[in-house]
Amino acid sequence: MARSDIAIRAAREGDLPALVAIANHYIEHTHAMFTTELQTVEGRKTWFDIYGAGR
């Protein structure tokens, strides 16, 4: 992938499934997260409503 193919933008609500999948990977396979409980899209929606979408 060329650098010109990368776009950085604020997260959107539609990104939540991918964000949760990434977080859950690190919860299951590393010590990088400060939790051992897997996340759900529904559970992260409340967090996203407060902190996401460019806030």
DAURZI-V583696 format. One record per residue. N is the residue number from 0. D_LAST is the distance of its C-alpha to the last C-alpha in Angstrom with 2 decimals. Layout:
BEGIN
N/D_LAST
N/D_LAST
END
This chain:
BEGIN
0/29.42
1/29.39
2/26.52
3/26.23
4/25.41
5/22.09
6/18.90
7/15.50
8/12.57
9/9.13
10/10.15
11/11.36
12/12.78
13/16.11
14/15.43
15/15.51
16/19.31
17/19.39
18/16.73
19/18.76
20/21.95
21/20.99
22/20.02
23/23.21
24/25.31
25/24.44
26/24.96
27/28.35
28/29.59
29/28.34
30/27.59
31/24.20
32/22.24
33/22.63
34/23.68
35/26.60
36/25.44
37/24.37
38/21.14
39/21.14
40/18.88
41/19.25
42/18.36
43/15.17
44/14.06
45/13.49
46/11.37
47/9.37
48/9.11
49/7.62
50/5.52
51/5.65
52/5.75
53/3.80
54/0.00
END
